[in-house]
Amino acid sequence: MARQTQVDELRSVNPATLEEVGSVTVSPPEEVAETVTDARLAAQRWAESSFAERRALLSRVAQVVLDRADELAATVTAETGKPLVDSYTAELFVGLENIVWAAANAGSVLRPERLRFPPHLRHKRGWLLYEPLGAVGVISPWNFPLGIPLTQAAFAVSAGNAVVVKPSELTPLSGGWVEELFRRAGAPKGLVRVVQGGPETGEALVRAPGTAKVVFTGSGAVGRQVAAAAGERLRPVTLELGGKDPMLVFEDADLDRAVSGALWGAFSNCGQVCSAVERIYVAQPLQEAFAEELVRRVRTLRLGRGEELETELGPLIAEERRSHVEELVEDAVGRGAELRTGGRRAEVGLPGWFYEPTVLSGVDREARIELEEIFGPVVTIASFRDEDEAVRLANGSSFGLGASVWTSDLERARRLAGRLEAGSVWTNDVSYSYGTGQAAWGGTKESGFGRTHSKHGLYELSRVKFADLDRGRVPVPWWYPYDERVFDGFQGVLDLLYGEGLPRKLGSAWRHRRGLLRLGRRYLSGS
């Protein structure tokens, strides 16, 4: 956790031990505007770079990440409390995989795209050009304080943009590494910058005159504020606003794999994952066996300091986050939910914000925990009778980030993928695709809009322009002057070009023969 002091400083605190990790200086609003201006100048120069130059820079960034891997992981674990294994898998692996993918694929995705024209425009040549936006603002969260901003910076740079990153005020040291990694890799001055601070700093970045686009990852409440501020300036945004992911477990699922997936999907990073499994729906014949085995394994999870390699579950990021989880659980139990395990503060011999991994069943549909994102180590279990009810339950949320289907019937999985309201649907797995550059990431409904990662993430960081070439030798028949014959001719052209069936085309050509003749002469002679 980090708090802003009277001297405009953010102090980073380990949420497991409450010991200070370090501090950074807050960037005042006027400094944010200056940083964006510098980034905009760097973007103008970087826009002229070749894809080979961009690929070379990102390759060097990847090597710096590898060289500093232990230091990076230690910083993330100290600031978030997450296990070191998570800092490697969900931060370093994710960042490196996306850096490498963007470096290798941006050139082919964003190269000029040749277009084909209809017969009456065959003399033209046209392309779609994918041009850089300029200076892109990235406002990143605390739950993946290195992997998310590093990935988004890499994609923006590969598309020819400069980047200004505003890390979460809770994890400023981890986010600060993004600029340092690019600097050590020899990036042009001003190409990737970091500004530090709380909401005021983020607002200054959104409102800065030179910010071309904002990529925001965080809560729905703040996302709405970002969208509103950007909208006042007609500034595009990409919003990833969290989720409440359902897990559908069918009777033919591999029980052991499904329980293992639920355990990791619900409790990894102490449940502080936008695509965490928060709702488990199990086929009625399998429900009790699934619940009993999940509860048994939950009780074996080892809580503690992230630096200790046996630790599987760290603390929540802040006291207010733990209080929020407690309120949701208390409300659910008060409405009749059964507490299968957990439901209280964990005693681990540390002063930090620990909470026992918790499983609930029989939750009232109107309980807060059914309606709000938990973002903590709690999961609910309910049953379904058939496929239609499973889909109805899964879609019965205002969120739509991810969903998973657990079954041995791949045809069922394929069918359900089309029915579930989510940006990603996984089969017999959960959440892994954030770590792959090929897969688009983003949600629907209150989980936001726009996409990061994949070719679509590159497109979102580009400005699409149409451009053509025409020697100017072919007359344009729809130019002036207009008259009755011109009108008659275009009536005939509509059917000739778009009418269905030869009889209709021939009939229209005969009825409008005089007008078509007039257009033909104009087309050939230019008069």
N, C-alpha and C positions, 0 to 999 in steps of 0.2 A: 504494500500500500504506500501511497505517497500523499503528502499533504502540503498545501501551499502555505508558506510562513509570511510573516510581516515584511520580510526582506525580499519578497518575490522569489522564493526558492522552493523547489519541490524536494522533499525528503522522501526517499524510497525506503520502505520498511518491509522486512521479511514477515509475511503473514503467519508463519509457523512459530517464529521465535519473538516477534515484535522488535527485533534488533534492526538498527538502521543499516541499510545497505549502501547508501550513497545519496548524493543530491545533485540537482541540476538547477540552472538559472532559468527562470520563466522568461519567455519571449514576449515583451510588451506588444500591443497591437500595431504600433508604428513600425516596430522591427519586423513583424510578420509581413507587413505590406512591402517593406524593402526587400525581404528575402524572396517574396514572390516576383518582384520586379527583376531581381538578379536571375532567378530561375527562368523567367520569360526570355531574358537575353540569351541565356545558355540554351534554351529550347530553340531559338531562332538559328543558332549555329548547329545544334545537334540535328535539327531537321534535315540538314544537308548531308548528314553522314550516310554512308552506305550501310547496307545490311551486314556486310562483312565486318565493318567497324563496330557495329552494335553487338554482333555476335562475339567478337573478340573481347570487348569490354565485359560482357556478362560472363564469359568463360573465365576471365581473370577474377571477377567477383566470386564465382563459385570456388576458385582455388583459395581465395582469402578466407572464405567461410570454412573450408576444410582445414586450413592452417590454424584457425582460431576456434575450432569447434568446441574444445573443452571450456575455453573462457566464455564463449557465447552461451553454452548450455548452463554453466554455473551462474551466469548473470540472470538468465530466465528463471531458473529454479529459485534463486535467492529472492527475486522480486515477486514471484507468483506462488511459491511453495510447492509447485508441481514436482513429481518425481523426475530425477535426471533422465530416466528412460523416456518419459514423455517429452522432455526438452529436446532429446535427440530425434525421436520419431515424429513428433507433431510440429516441431519447429525447424530443426536442421534438415531432416529428410524432405519435409514439405517444401521448404525454401529452395533447396538445391534442385529437387526434381522440377519445380516450376521454372527456375532460372534456366536450367539446361533445355527444357522444352521450348521456352520462349526464344532462347538464343538460336535453336536449331530450326524453328518453324516460322518465325515472324516474316522472314524474307519471302517464303512461298505463299503465306496467307495474305500478305499485304502488297504483293506486287500488282502492277496494273492489270486489271481484269478485262480482257477483250470481249466485246459484245457482238451479238449477231442481230442484224436488222431485218425487218420484213421486206418483201420484194420491192415495194415502191421506194425503199430507202437503201437499196443494196449498194448504191454508189458511195455511201458514207462509211467511215470507219470510226468506231467509238470505244471508249474505255471507261471503267470505273477506277478512279484513283483514290487510294487510301492515304490521306495526309495526316501528319501529326496535329494534335490539338494545340500544343503549347505547354504551359505550366499546369500540371495536374496536381490538385490537392488530395492527399490521402489522409483520412482521419481514421486511425486504427484503434482496436480495443485492447484490453489488458489480458484477455484469456489466452491469446496466442500473440504475444507482444512482439515477437520477431518474425515468425513464419508468415503472418498476414501482411504486414507492411513491406517486408522484403519481397514477397511474391508480387504484390501490386506494383512496387517500384520497378521490379524487373520487367514486368509486362509493359508498363508505361514507357520505360527507356527503350525497349525493343521496338516499340511503335514510333520512336523518334521524339518522344516528349521529355521534358524535364519534370521533376517531382519535388513537391514539398510535403513532407510527412509530419503530421501532428500525432505523436503517440498518446496513449492514455496517460493521464496524470498519475495513475497508479503504478505504471511500469515505465518510467521515463528512461531508465538506463538501457533496458532491452531495446526499446525503440530507437534510442540514440545511436545504436550500432549500425543502423541502416545507412546513414550518411558516412559513417566511418568505414564501412566495408567498401563502399564505392570509392571513397577517397583513396584508400589503400590500393585499390585496383587501378588507380590512375584515371578516374573519370574526370572529364572537363570540369573546371571550376563552376560551381553553382548548379550543376546538372541534377544532383540529388541532395536535398537539404532537409534538415529536421528543425522544427520549431517546437518549443516545450511550453506546457501550461495546461490550464483547465478549460472550461467552457468558453471563456473570453478569447483564448488563443484560437480555439477551433472556429469561433464565430468570425474572428478577424481573417482567418484563412479562407473561409467561405465567401466573405464579402470583399476580399482584396480585388482591386480592379483587374489584375493580371491573371487571376485564377480561371483557367479555361474550363475545367470540369472538377467535380468533387466525387471521390469514391469514399463512401462512408460505411463502416461496419460497426454496429452497436445496437443500442436499444431502440425500440419503436418510437418512444417519446422523443428522444434526441434526434432520431432520423427524420421525424416530421418537422422539427425545427430547422434542421439542415436543408430539407427540401423546400421549406417555405422561404428561407433566406436566399437560397440559390434561385428559386423561382422568381423572386423580385427582380433579379438581374438576368433572367432568361438564361440561366447557367445550368447545363445538364448535370445530372447526378446519377450515380449508381448506388443503390441502397441495399445492404444486407442486414436485416433487422431481427435476426434470431428466429427461433422456431419452437415447436412443441411436437417433436417427431413421434409418430406412431410406429409400432412394431407389430406386424400381423404374423402370428405363429399358427400354422395349420396342423391338422392332426397327423399329416404325413411328414412333418418336419423332423430333422435329426435333432432329438431332444438335447443331447449333449452340446452340439454346436449352437443351437438356439439359446440355451442358457448361457453359454460362454459369451455369445455375442451380446446378449442382454446385459450381462455383468459389465463388460467393457463399455458397451454403448451408453449405459446409464451412468456409470461412475467414473469413467476416465476423466482426468482433470477435475475431479470432485464434482462432476456433473456440469461444470461451467463451460459447456460447449453448445454453440448455437444449434448444432444438429444432434444433440444428445437424445437418446431414447428416453422420453418422459412418460409415454403411454404404451403399455403392452396389452395387446388383445390376443387371447389364446382361444383356439377351438375348445368348446366345452369338454369333450372327452379328455383333453390333455391338460386342462387348466390347473388342476390341483397338483398333478405330478410336476408340472413346470414350476409352479409357485413354490412348492416345497424345496425343490432342488435349487432354485434361485436363492431363496432365503438361506439355505445351508451354505452356499458359496459366498454370499454377501458377508456372512459372519466370519469368514476366513480372511477377508481383505485386511491388509496390514496398513495401519495409519501411522503417520509420523513425518519427520523432516524429509523433504525431497532429496537432500544430499545423501541420505542413507539408501543404499541400493536395494534394500529389501522393501522399502516403502512403495506401496501401490496406490495410496490415496493421501493427498495432502490436505491443507486447510482451504476454506473459502477465502476469497481475496480480501474481505473486510468484514468488520463486525456488523455493518448494516446489511450485508448480503446474508450473513448467518441469521440475523433477526428476521429477514424476509422469508427465508426458508422455514424457520420456526413458526411464523405466523400462518403460512400455507398449510403446514402439517397439522397444527392445532385446529385450524378451521375445518380441515377434512375429518379429523377424529371427532371433533365436536358435532359433526353432521352424520356420524355413525360409521365412518370408515374403520376397517380393522387394521391395526398396526402390526404387521407381520414381523418386522424387526427394525431396530434403530429408533429414530424419533427423538433423539436427545443429543446434547453436546457430548463429544467424545472426550474421555479422560486419557490423554496420551503423555502426560508429564510435561507438556509444553503450554505456554500461555496463549498460543495463537487461536485462530478462529476455526476450530475443528468441529465437525458435526458427523454423527454416525451415519453410514450409508443406510438408507431407509426404504422399505418396501411397504406399500399400502394396497389394500384390496377393498372392494365394496364401497368405493368412493361415490358420493352423491354427485350427479351430473352438474349440479349447480354450485358445487364447492369451488372455491377460488383456485385450488390446485388443478382443477380441470380446465379452467379458463385462462389462467395466466401462465407465462413461462416461468418455470421453477428456477432454472439456472443454479442448481445445487444437487447434492447427492441423494435424490429422491426419485422413485419411480412408482407408478401405479399399475395394477394388474386388473383386468376385467376379461370376461369371456364373450364369445360370439357363437351364434348358431350356424351361420352359413356365410358364404362369400359376400352376399349382398349386405348383410349386417356388418361384416368386417369393414367393408368399404365405407358404409355410412358412419360407423364409429370413427374410422381414421380421418374422414373428411369433415367430421363435426368439430372443427377447430377454426379459429380465425387465422391461424398460422398455416404456412405451407412451404416449409423449407425442404425437408427430406422425409422419406418413409422407407420402411424395409419390409420385405415379404419373405417368410421362411417356410419353404415347402420343397418337396422333391419333384413336384410337377412344374416343369419349366414353362409349359404352355399356360398354366394358371398364372405364373409369375409374369409372363409377357402380357397376358390379358389384364391383370391388375395394374400393371405399370401405366396403362392407358386410362385407368379409372381413378387413380389416386391423384389428389390435388397437391402436388409437390414439385419442387424444382429438380429433385433427384429421387430416384427410386432404386433401391439396392435389393438384390436377391441373395439371401443367406449370408449377408454381410451388412456392414453399417458404416457410413460416414467416410469410408476410405478415399473416395474420389476427390476430396479436396487436395489430396497429395499428388494428383496426376494432372499434368498440364493439358492433356487432351480433353478432359471432361469439363464442360461448362458448370459454373457454380452460381447459385442464386435461387430465389424463391418466388412464390406467388402469394397472393392475399397480403396479410400483414407481415409477411416475411420479407417484403420489399420488392424491388424490381431492378432489371438490368442484370448483367452477367459479368463475372470475372472468370479468369482462366479460359483456356481453349481458344479457338479462332474467334469465338464470339466476344471473349474478353479483349482480344486485340482490336476487333472492330469497334468496341465501345470506347477505345482509347484513340480512335482515328476519326477524321472528318472525311466523309465520302463525297467525292466530286466527280461529276460526269464531264468528260471532255471528248471532243470528236475532231476529225480531220475531214475536210471537204475541199476539193480543188476549185469549187465554184463554177464548174462548167455545165452542170445539169440545171435547167430552169426549174423554178418552184411553182407548180400549177395552182397552189392556193393563195398566192400573193394577188394583189390588186391587178387589174380591175375586176369587180364582181358584175355579173349580169344573170339573166334567166337561164342561159345555156350552162353557165358555170354551176349554178345551183342544181340543175337537172343532172349534170355530169357527176357531181358528188353524191347525189342520191343513188345513182347506179354503182358508183365505186364501193359504197358501203356493202351492198349485196355481193359484189364480185370478190371483195376481200374477206368478208366475214359471214356471208350467208352459207347455210348448210345445204348440200345437195346440188348436183349439176343442173337439174331443171330450174331451180330458183335462180341460179346464177345466170343461165342463158336467158330466162324470161326477163330478168332485170336489165341485162345488157341490151336486149331488143327494145324494151320500153324507153330506155334512156340513151339510145344509140346516138342521138344528135348531141346531147350534152357530153357523152363520153368522147365523141369525135372532137368536140371543141377542146376538151381537156388534153386529149392526145396531141393535138396541134400545138397547144400552148406549151406542153411539156417538151415537145421536140424543137419548137422554134423560139421559145422564150417570149412569145407575144400573146 
